[in-house]
């Protein structure tokens, strides 16, 4: 009688975890320390890579890759996660992984809704009656709109100049001067979107993305006040 060979036990595949307890602790430490160099070290060695993998995983899992310009959207999302990193609060009951996973998923859901809404607005002008078509396609006088835009940006430039009196650290001052350069030379900006602006600011200041984002906070708050009081 032929002796049966013992069955080999299959090894269970272990999943490579990209967001571990080490990354959780790194985020907790990042939010609790004031030492900029330590924050930068934690971000570059642990948090940045975890955010990258998190975004990639969320996009793949929920099929967000069907969105147009998905690579650009992924980059924007990673930058946005960086801007809200400091807001994470463990006392609200959520682990960092769960917190940033939900936020990332909702960020892309918002982009999907925005994209679908834009598609729904598309009108097939060939199917419109001639009178309605002419009504929608008639060119409007843009003088008033252009004049308002011009006056707004003139006022903003004066406001921007006044910000030189703000108390700023070395990095914030570098970013402030770089913003003034971009505002003074808009024709030099070939691609006017958030990703391109961050790249220009990085080149002008010599700072990394995290440093640029952090240093923009004070200027962003001042601009919100200016815009609210102007419009």
C-alpha positions in Angstrom: 0.0 0.0 0.0 1.5 3.3 -1.1 2.4 5.6 1.7 0.8 9.1 1.4 3.2 12.0 1.6 2.4 14.5 4.4 0.8 17.7 3.1 2.9 20.8 3.3 1.4 23.6 5.3 1.1 26.7 3.2 2.7 29.7 4.7 0.3 32.5 5.4 1.2 35.6 3.4 1.9 38.5 5.7 0.7 41.9 4.6 3.2 44.6 4.5 1.9 47.2 6.8 2.6 50.8 5.6 0.9 52.5 8.6 2.1 50.8 11.8 2.2 51.7 15.4 5.5 53.4 14.7 3.8 55.8 12.3 1.0 56.4 14.8 3.5 57.3 17.4 5.4 59.5 14.9 2.2 61.5 14.2 1.5 61.8 18.0 5.0 63.1 18.6 4.8 65.5 15.6 1.6 67.1 17.0 3.1 67.4 20.5 6.6 68.8 19.9 7.5 72.4 19.1 11.0 71.7 17.8 10.8 72.3 14.1 13.8 70.2 13.2 12.3 67.2 15.1 9.0 67.7 13.3 10.8 67.8 9.9 12.7 64.6 10.8 9.5 62.8 11.8 7.7 63.9 8.6 10.4 63.1 6.2 11.5 59.7 7.7 8.1 58.3 8.6 4.9 60.3 8.0 5.5 61.4 4.4 5.9 57.8 3.2 2.9 56.6 5.2 0.7 59.4 3.7 1.9 58.4 0.2 1.0 54.8 0.7 -2.3 55.7 2.3 -3.4 57.8 -0.7 -2.4 55.2 -3.2 -4.3 52.5 -1.2 -7.5 54.6 -0.9 -7.5 55.4 -4.6 -7.0 51.8 -5.6 -9.5 50.4 -3.1 -12.4 52.8 -4.0 -11.6 53.0 -7.8 -10.9 56.7 -7.7 -8.3 56.2 -10.4 -11.2 56.8 -13.0 -11.0 60.5 -12.1 -9.3 62.6 -14.8 -5.9 63.9 -13.8 -5.7 61.4 -10.9 -2.0 61.7 -10.5 -2.3 65.4 -10.0 -5.2 64.9 -7.6 -3.2 62.4 -5.6 -0.3 64.9 -5.2 -2.8 67.6 -4.2 -4.3 65.3 -1.6 -0.9 64.5 -0.1 -0.1 68.2 0.2 -3.5 68.8 1.8 -2.9 66.0 4.4 0.3 67.8 5.2 -1.5 71.0 5.9 -4.0 69.4 8.3 -1.5 67.1 10.0 -1.1 69.4 13.0 -4.9 69.3 13.6 -5.0 65.6 14.5 -6.2 65.1 18.1 -5.9 61.6 19.6 -8.3 62.7 22.4 -11.2 62.6 19.9 -11.1 58.8 20.0 -9.7 58.0 16.5 -6.4 56.4 15.7 -4.3 58.4 13.3 -4.7 55.7 10.6 -8.5 55.7 10.8 -8.6 59.5 11.0 -6.5 60.2 7.9 -8.1 57.3 6.0 -11.6 58.7 6.4 -10.4 62.2 5.6 -8.6 61.0 2.4 -11.6 58.9 1.3 -13.9 61.9 1.8 -11.5 64.2 0.0 -11.7 62.0 -3.1 -15.5 61.5 -2.8 -15.8 65.3 -2.9 -13.7 65.4 -6.1 -15.9 62.7 -7.6 -19.1 64.7 -6.8 -17.5 67.8 -8.2 -16.5 66.1 -11.4 -20.0 64.5 -11.9 -21.7 67.8 -11.2 -19.5 69.5 -13.9 -20.4 66.7 -16.4 -24.1 67.1 -15.6 -23.9 70.8 -16.5 -22.6 70.1 -20.0 -25.0 71.2 -22.6 -25.3 69.9 -26.2 -25.8 73.2 -27.9 -26.6 71.5 -31.2 -29.9 70.3 -29.8 -31.0 73.8 -28.6 -33.4 75.9 -30.5 -31.7 78.6 -32.5 -33.1 81.5 -30.3 -32.0 79.8 -27.1 -28.6 79.0 -28.6 -28.0 82.7 -29.5 -29.2 83.8 -26.1 -26.6 81.5 -24.4 -23.7 82.2 -26.8 -24.0 86.0 -27.1 -20.8 87.7 -26.0 -21.2 89.9 -22.9 -19.5 93.2 -22.2 -16.6 92.2 -19.9 -15.6 95.7 -19.0 -17.2 95.9 -15.5 -16.0 92.4 -14.6 -12.4 93.1 -15.8 -12.4 96.5 -14.0 -13.5 94.8 -10.7 -10.8 92.2 -11.0 -8.2 94.8 -11.7 -9.2 96.9 -8.7 -9.2 93.8 -6.5 -5.7 92.8 -7.4 -4.4 96.4 -7.1 -5.9 96.5 -3.6 -4.4 93.1 -2.8 -0.9 94.1 -3.9 -1.1 97.1 -1.6 -2.2 94.8 1.2 0.6 92.3 0.4 3.2 95.1 0.6 1.9 96.0 4.1 2.5 92.4 5.3 6.3 93.2 5.3 5.7 94.6 8.8 4.5 91.3 10.2 6.7 89.4 12.6 8.1 86.5 10.6 10.7 83.9 11.1 13.4 83.3 8.5 11.4 80.6 6.6 8.2 82.7 6.6 10.1 85.7 5.3 11.5 83.6 2.4 8.0 82.4 1.4 6.6 85.9 1.7 9.3 87.3 -0.6 8.7 84.4 -3.0 4.9 85.1 -3.1 5.6 88.7 -4.0 7.9 87.6 -6.8 5.1 85.4 -8.2 2.5 88.1 -7.8 4.7 90.6 -9.6 5.4 88.3 -12.5 2.3 86.2 -13.2 3.2 85.9 -16.9 6.2 83.7 -15.8 3.9 81.1 -14.3 3.2 78.6 -17.1 0.8 76.3 -15.2 -1.4 78.2 -12.8 -2.6 75.5 -10.3 -1.8 74.6 -6.7 0.8 72.0 -7.5 2.7 74.3 -9.8 2.6 77.1 -7.3 4.1 74.9 -4.6 6.9 73.9 -7.0 7.7 77.5 -7.9 7.8 78.4 -4.2 10.1 75.5 -3.4 12.4 76.6 -6.2 12.4 80.2 -5.1 12.9 79.6 -1.4 15.0 76.4 -1.4 12.6 75.0 1.2 10.7 71.6 1.0 7.0 71.3 0.6 6.3 70.8 4.3 8.3 74.0 5.1 6.5 76.0 2.4 3.1 74.8 3.6 3.9 75.6 7.2 5.3 79.1 6.4 2.2 80.0 4.3 -0.2 79.7 7.2 0.2 83.3 8.5 -0.1 84.7 5.0 -3.1 82.5 4.2 -4.9 83.8 7.3 -4.2 87.4 6.4 -5.5 86.9 2.9 -8.8 85.4 4.2 -9.3 88.5 6.3 -8.5 90.8 3.4 -10.8 88.9 1.0 -13.7 88.9 3.5 -13.4 92.6 4.0 -13.0 93.4 0.3 -15.6 91.3 -1.5 
